Amino acid sequence: MERTLSIEIRLPTVLRTHAAGATTVAVEGSTLGEALNSLVTQYPGFEGQIVTAEGTLHKFVNVYVNDDDVRYLDKLETKLSDGDVISILPAVAGGA
């Protein structure tokens, strides 16, 4: 029997409306992809906000697992451990 992992997702202000204003939500999953699917199951407003219809991370969203950028890990296949923290941050562009 596979053990259920408790994962925390920290949400940026711009996405909190999809989670009734919550700053963090608890999800389950053994990979980043599973955790994000759990997020969408709990809060359908996240559908398409983080993962594209093609099943990849949106380019304008940065996702970290315990402060490690998942683009340099295994992206949606990044393995999770109980108590891990996922942070979602909108990409910042611009400059002068």
N, C-alpha and C positions, 0 to 999 in steps of 0.2 A: 504494500500500500504506500503510495506516494504521500509524503508529508506536505501539508499546506503551508506555504510560506506567507508571512505577513510583510507586506511591502508598503512603504509610505511614499505617496507622490506629493511633491510640493508644487503648488500651482501659482503662476504669475497672476498679477491683478487682472490682466486682460482676459484670462480664461476662467476666472473664478465664477463668472455668471453662469457658466455651464454646470457648476457644482454647488448651486444655491449659495454662493459667496464663500464657500469653504477655502481656507488657505492650504489645507492638506486633506488628502483622502487616503484611506487604507484600501489596498487591493491585494489580490493574490496572484501568484504566477511564479514559474521557475525561470522564465526568460523575460526580457524587456517586452517583447511582443505580446506574451501572455498577460503581463501586467497591464499593458495599454488596452488590450481587449477587455480585461476586467473593468477598467475605467469606463470604457464605452458602454459596457453592459449596465453598469450602475448609473451612468450619466450619459444618455444617448446624445446629448448636445455636443459631445466631444468627437462624434463621428466625423472624420475628414479633417479635423483640426490639427492633428499631430502626425497621423499616418495618411499617406495618399491613397487613392482608390487602387493604385497599382501595388500597394503594400510596402512602400518605402517611407522613410521619415521625410516630412516636408523640409525643404531647404531653409525655410525662414524660421525654423524652430530648432533650438539647441537642446539636447537632452543629455543629462548627466546621471550616472549611477555612482553615488558616493563621491561626487566631485570629479569623476572621470568622464570625459567626453566620449559618448558611445560611438561616435564616428571613427574613433581610434581603437575601439574595442571590436565587438562583433555586431554592432548596430542592433537590430531587433532580436538577434539571436544571443545577445549578451546574457550570460547566466546570472541569476540573482540568488542571493542568500537571505535567510530569514533576518529581518530587521534592516535590509538595505533601504536607502533613500534615493528616489528618483526625483530630479529637479528638472522642470521644464521651463525654459527661458526663451522668450521671443528674440530672434536675431536682431541685432542693432546695425543699421546701415547709415551711411551719411558721412559727414565730415566737411571740412572746409579747406 
